[in-house]
Amino acid sequence: MASYTAEKSLTLKPNAAYDGAVTKRGVAVEVHYFETSRHVEEAWNARTVDIAYAGLPAAALAGIDPGDADIRLSTGDSAEAHYLVLNVRSPRKPLGQAETRRALASLIDRGHLASEVFEHTVTPLYSLVPQGVVGHSTAFFDRYPEADTASAARRLRTAGITTPVRIRLGHQTGIAAVEARALKEQWEKDGLFRVELVEERDFTTYQKRCLKGEFDVHLYQWIPDFPDADTFVQPLVGTGNVLGNGYTSAEVDHAIRDTQRFTDRSKAMQRFRAVQDTVAKDAPLIPVWHRQRQVVTRADILGGHLLAEDAIWRLWELRRL
């Protein structure tokens, strides 16, 4: 690392002392960080960046012309998953009762979010473990009708819960704010919920507010450390999980321990699905969508497609014609 400016940029240069397996030494790369997707788009349009690895708005990605000779769009599978985290710390909280959480899950129209908010750049997600990862299921799709206000109203009425249920939805700026407004509209249909939107610009502050329990629901992004279902399960719903939303389940903990006994991960599939069934029943978090990795480069940049293949950042493969 030749230089670094906090939250703005860093410069990486080839390591002259490197003596490993990679034979390509690569070229210097400048990495720039942007506060919002709008800033990413502005930098791309101003041609101050050659590669948009992440952050371009959905509308900008959807509007790319495949015939444009100046742009290359590379798409790869990604296990980046997005959830709604629900605050279950206290029964006296708005979402302390399971039926209230299940009603929220019944009202979400993922297809609308994927098509209208994200312009088909994401895929609806109905389980804790994303599609393409061993152990994936469709637990939320199986348990909750899609955008069924009658089902949600029945759940609340049966549990004796007074409507509208008032909740605070935390989110960040940019496309997350658009998503939050769409969720608010879905949840407030037929007067079952009243949603207060709370926006936080700074990511670190947002994380701290989430962990303090300042929101009843908040938008959450999870990028796995490795391509195994365990990285979506133990950290998110195991006891002492990173979400800090108060959820714990002996049933889930037992199943997680069982999954960790198998080096052949296919043999752990049933246990992973059992975890997802329990999570769908308890609804401490709700899966919403997962994203494809889309990397946009100028036509004179080579190697950009390798950045889209997986989570490994192969910057040493980049070249300029």
C-alpha positions as CSV (number, residue, x, y, z in Angstrom):
1,M,0.0,0.0,0.0
2,A,1.7,3.2,-1.2
3,S,-0.8,5.6,0.2
4,Y,-4.0,5.8,2.1
5,T,-6.5,8.5,2.9
6,A,-9.2,7.4,5.3
7,E,-12.7,6.9,3.7
8,K,-11.4,8.4,0.4
9,S,-8.7,6.4,-1.4
10,L,-5.8,4.1,-1.3
11,T,-3.0,3.4,-3.8
12,L,-1.7,-0.2,-4.3
13,K,1.6,-0.9,-6.1
14,P,3.2,-4.2,-7.0
15,N,5.4,-5.7,-4.3
16,A,8.9,-5.9,-5.6
17,A,9.8,-8.5,-2.9
18,Y,6.9,-10.8,-3.7
19,D,8.0,-14.4,-4.4
20,G,4.8,-16.4,-4.4
21,A,2.8,-18.5,-6.8
22,V,1.3,-15.6,-8.8
23,T,3.5,-14.9,-11.8
24,K,1.8,-11.7,-12.9
25,R,3.1,-8.7,-11.1
26,G,0.3,-6.3,-12.0
27,V,0.2,-2.6,-12.2
28,A,-0.5,0.2,-9.7
29,V,-4.2,0.5,-8.8
30,E,-6.0,3.5,-7.2
31,V,-9.0,2.5,-5.1
32,H,-11.6,5.2,-4.4
33,Y,-14.4,5.1,-1.8
34,F,-17.6,7.0,-2.2
35,E,-20.3,7.9,0.3
36,T,-23.3,7.1,-1.9
37,S,-24.2,5.4,-5.2
38,R,-24.9,8.9,-6.7
39,H,-21.2,9.8,-6.1
40,V,-20.1,6.6,-7.8
41,E,-22.2,7.4,-10.8
42,E,-20.9,10.9,-11.0
43,A,-17.3,9.7,-10.9
44,W,-18.0,7.1,-13.6
45,N,-19.7,9.7,-15.8
46,A,-16.9,12.1,-15.3
47,R,-14.4,9.3,-16.2
48,T,-12.4,9.8,-13.1
49,V,-12.6,6.0,-12.5
50,D,-12.0,3.2,-15.0
51,I,-13.8,0.5,-13.1
52,A,-17.0,0.5,-11.0
53,Y,-16.6,-2.6,-8.9
54,A,-19.7,-1.8,-6.8
55,G,-22.0,1.1,-6.0
56,L,-23.5,2.1,-9.4
57,P,-27.2,2.7,-9.0
58,A,-29.6,0.0,-10.3
59,A,-30.9,2.4,-12.9
60,A,-27.4,3.0,-14.2
61,L,-26.7,-0.7,-14.4
62,A,-30.0,-1.4,-16.1
63,G,-29.4,1.4,-18.6
64,I,-26.1,0.0,-19.9
65,D,-26.2,-0.7,-23.6
66,P,-24.5,-4.0,-24.4
67,G,-23.6,-2.6,-27.8
68,D,-21.7,0.3,-26.3
69,A,-18.1,-0.1,-27.4
70,D,-16.7,2.0,-24.6
71,I,-18.1,-0.1,-21.7
72,R,-17.8,-3.7,-20.6
73,L,-20.2,-5.2,-18.1
74,S,-19.2,-8.4,-16.4
75,T,-21.7,-10.3,-14.2
76,G,-20.9,-13.1,-11.8
77,D,-22.6,-15.0,-9.0
78,S,-22.5,-13.3,-5.6
79,A,-23.6,-14.6,-2.1
80,E,-24.1,-11.0,-0.9
81,A,-27.4,-11.2,1.0
82,H,-29.8,-8.5,2.3
83,Y,-32.0,-9.0,5.3
84,L,-34.4,-7.1,7.6
85,V,-33.2,-7.5,11.2
86,L,-36.0,-7.4,13.7
87,N,-35.5,-6.2,17.3
88,V,-36.7,-9.1,19.6
89,R,-35.0,-8.0,22.8
90,S,-38.2,-7.5,24.8
91,P,-41.7,-8.8,24.6
92,R,-42.9,-5.3,25.2
93,K,-41.2,-4.0,22.1
94,P,-43.4,-3.7,19.0
95,L,-41.8,-6.8,17.4
96,G,-41.4,-8.7,20.7
97,Q,-44.3,-11.0,19.7
98,A,-43.7,-13.5,17.0
99,E,-47.0,-13.0,15.3
100,T,-46.2,-9.3,14.7
101,R,-42.9,-10.4,13.0
102,R,-44.7,-13.0,11.0
103,A,-47.3,-10.4,9.8
104,L,-44.4,-8.2,8.6
105,A,-43.0,-11.1,6.7
106,S,-46.4,-11.8,5.1
107,L,-46.6,-8.2,3.7
108,I,-43.3,-8.1,1.8
109,D,-43.4,-8.1,-2.0
110,R,-39.9,-9.1,-3.0
111,G,-40.8,-9.2,-6.7
112,H,-41.8,-5.5,-6.6
113,L,-38.5,-4.6,-4.8
114,A,-36.4,-6.5,-7.3
115,S,-38.1,-5.1,-10.4
116,E,-39.2,-1.6,-9.4
117,V,-36.6,-0.5,-6.9
118,F,-33.5,-2.4,-8.1
119,E,-34.5,-2.8,-11.8
120,H,-33.8,-6.5,-11.9
121,T,-30.3,-6.2,-10.6
122,V,-31.1,-8.4,-7.6
123,T,-33.0,-11.6,-7.0
124,P,-35.7,-12.3,-4.3
125,L,-34.4,-14.3,-1.4
126,Y,-36.6,-16.5,0.7
127,S,-34.1,-18.1,3.0
128,L,-31.3,-17.4,5.4
129,V,-28.8,-19.2,3.0
130,P,-28.7,-17.7,-0.5
131,Q,-29.4,-19.7,-3.7
132,G,-26.2,-21.4,-5.0
133,V,-24.9,-22.2,-1.5
134,V,-25.2,-25.8,-0.3
135,G,-28.0,-25.8,2.3
136,H,-30.2,-23.3,0.6
137,S,-34.0,-23.7,1.1
138,T,-37.1,-21.7,0.5
139,A,-38.4,-21.6,4.1
140,F,-39.9,-18.1,4.0
141,F,-41.5,-18.7,0.6
142,D,-43.1,-21.9,2.0
143,R,-44.3,-20.3,5.2
144,Y,-45.5,-16.8,4.2
145,P,-47.7,-15.9,1.2
146,E,-46.2,-13.1,-0.8
147,A,-47.7,-9.8,0.0
148,D,-50.8,-11.2,1.6
149,T,-52.6,-8.5,3.7
150,A,-55.4,-10.9,4.7
151,S,-52.9,-13.3,6.2
152,A,-51.1,-10.6,8.0
153,A,-54.3,-9.1,9.4
154,R,-55.5,-12.5,10.5
155,R,-52.2,-13.1,12.4
156,L,-52.4,-9.8,14.2
157,R,-56.1,-10.2,15.0
158,T,-55.7,-13.8,16.3
159,A,-52.8,-12.7,18.6
160,G,-55.0,-9.8,19.9
161,I,-52.5,-7.2,18.7
162,T,-53.9,-3.7,18.3
163,T,-53.4,-2.1,14.9
164,P,-51.7,-0.1,13.5
165,V,-48.5,-1.4,15.0
166,R,-46.0,1.4,15.1
167,I,-42.4,0.6,14.2
168,R,-39.2,2.4,13.4
169,L,-37.3,1.3,10.3
170,G,-33.6,2.2,10.2
171,H,-31.7,2.6,6.9
172,Q,-28.9,4.3,5.2
173,T,-28.9,6.9,2.4
174,G,-29.0,6.2,-1.3
175,I,-30.8,3.1,-2.7
176,A,-31.4,1.9,0.8
177,A,-33.7,4.9,1.4
178,V,-35.7,4.0,-1.8
179,E,-36.0,0.4,-0.6
180,A,-37.1,1.6,2.9
181,R,-39.8,3.8,1.4
182,A,-41.1,0.9,-0.7
183,L,-41.2,-1.4,2.4
184,K,-43.0,1.4,4.3
185,E,-45.7,1.5,1.6
186,Q,-46.1,-2.3,1.7
187,W,-46.3,-2.6,5.5
188,E,-48.8,0.3,5.8
189,K,-51.2,-1.3,3.4
190,D,-54.7,-1.6,5.0
191,G,-53.5,0.2,8.1
192,L,-51.8,-2.8,9.8
193,F,-48.6,-0.9,10.5
194,R,-47.4,2.7,10.8
195,V,-43.7,3.0,9.9
196,E,-41.3,5.8,10.9
197,L,-38.3,5.9,8.6
198,V,-35.0,6.8,10.3
199,E,-32.1,7.6,8.0
200,E,-28.5,7.5,9.0
201,R,-25.7,8.7,6.6
202,D,-22.6,7.5,8.5
203,F,-22.1,3.7,8.2
204,T,-20.2,3.4,11.5
205,T,-22.9,5.4,13.4
206,Y,-25.6,3.3,11.7
207,Q,-24.0,0.1,12.9
208,K,-23.8,1.4,16.5
209,R,-27.4,2.5,16.5
210,C,-28.5,-0.9,15.2
211,L,-26.6,-2.7,18.0
212,K,-28.0,-0.4,20.6
213,G,-31.5,-1.4,19.5
214,E,-32.6,2.1,18.4
215,F,-34.7,0.6,15.5
216,D,-37.5,-2.0,15.5
217,V,-36.3,-3.1,12.1
218,H,-33.2,-2.2,10.1
219,L,-31.8,-3.0,6.7
220,Y,-28.7,-5.2,6.9
221,Q,-26.2,-6.4,4.3
222,W,-24.2,-9.6,4.8
223,I,-21.2,-10.6,2.7
224,P,-19.9,-14.1,3.5
225,D,-16.3,-14.8,4.6
226,F,-16.3,-18.2,2.8
227,P,-18.8,-20.1,0.5
228,D,-20.4,-22.3,3.1
229,A,-23.9,-22.1,4.7
230,D,-22.3,-21.9,8.1
231,T,-21.2,-18.3,7.5
232,F,-24.9,-17.3,7.0
233,V,-26.1,-19.3,10.0
234,Q,-23.9,-19.2,13.1
235,P,-23.0,-15.5,12.9
236,L,-26.6,-14.3,12.2
237,V,-28.8,-16.5,14.3
238,G,-26.6,-18.5,16.7
239,T,-26.5,-17.4,20.3
240,G,-24.3,-14.3,20.7
241,N,-24.8,-13.5,17.0
242,V,-23.3,-10.3,15.4
243,L,-26.8,-8.8,15.0
244,G,-27.3,-8.2,18.7
245,N,-31.1,-8.2,18.2
246,G,-31.8,-10.5,21.2
247,Y,-32.6,-13.7,19.3
248,T,-31.5,-17.0,20.8
249,S,-32.8,-20.5,20.2
250,A,-31.6,-23.8,21.7
251,E,-33.1,-25.6,18.7
252,V,-31.0,-23.5,16.3
253,D,-27.8,-23.8,18.4
254,H,-28.2,-27.6,18.5
255,A,-28.6,-27.8,14.8
256,I,-25.7,-25.5,14.1
257,R,-23.4,-27.8,16.2
258,D,-24.6,-30.7,14.2
259,T,-23.7,-29.1,10.9
260,Q,-20.2,-28.5,12.1
261,R,-19.5,-32.2,12.5
262,F,-19.5,-32.8,8.7
263,T,-16.5,-32.2,6.4
264,D,-18.8,-33.3,3.5
265,R,-21.1,-30.3,3.6
266,S,-23.8,-32.1,1.6
267,K,-24.4,-34.3,4.6
268,A,-25.3,-31.2,6.7
269,M,-28.0,-30.0,4.3
270,Q,-30.9,-31.3,6.3
271,R,-29.7,-29.6,9.5
272,F,-29.1,-26.3,7.7
273,R,-32.7,-26.5,6.3
274,A,-34.0,-27.3,9.8
275,V,-32.3,-24.1,11.0
276,Q,-33.9,-22.1,8.2
277,D,-37.3,-23.6,9.0
278,T,-36.9,-22.5,12.7
279,V,-35.8,-19.0,11.7
280,A,-38.7,-18.7,9.3
281,K,-41.0,-19.7,12.1
282,D,-39.5,-17.3,14.7
283,A,-38.7,-14.5,12.1
284,P,-35.9,-12.7,14.0
285,L,-34.7,-11.6,10.6
286,I,-36.3,-11.7,7.2
287,P,-34.4,-12.4,4.0
288,V,-35.3,-10.0,1.2
289,W,-32.9,-10.3,-1.8
290,H,-29.4,-11.2,-2.9
291,R,-27.3,-9.5,-5.5
292,Q,-25.4,-10.5,-8.6
293,R,-21.9,-9.1,-8.8
294,Q,-21.8,-6.6,-11.7
295,V,-18.5,-5.0,-12.6
296,V,-18.3,-2.2,-15.2
297,T,-15.1,-1.3,-16.9
298,R,-13.9,0.9,-19.7
299,A,-13.2,-0.9,-22.9
300,D,-9.4,-0.5,-22.6
301,I,-9.3,-2.2,-19.2
302,L,-8.5,-5.9,-19.3
303,G,-9.1,-8.4,-16.4
304,G,-12.3,-6.7,-15.1
305,H,-14.3,-9.8,-15.7
306,L,-12.2,-11.7,-13.1
307,L,-13.4,-9.3,-10.4
308,A,-16.9,-10.5,-11.0
309,E,-16.2,-14.2,-10.6
310,D,-16.0,-14.4,-6.8
311,A,-15.1,-12.6,-3.6
312,I,-11.4,-12.6,-4.4
313,W,-10.2,-9.2,-5.5
314,R,-7.8,-10.1,-8.3
315,L,-6.4,-6.6,-8.8
316,W,-3.1,-8.1,-10.1
317,E,-5.0,-9.3,-13.2
318,L,-5.9,-5.8,-14.3
319,R,-4.2,-4.3,-17.4
320,R,-4.7,-1.3,-19.7
321,L,-4.6,-1.8,-23.5
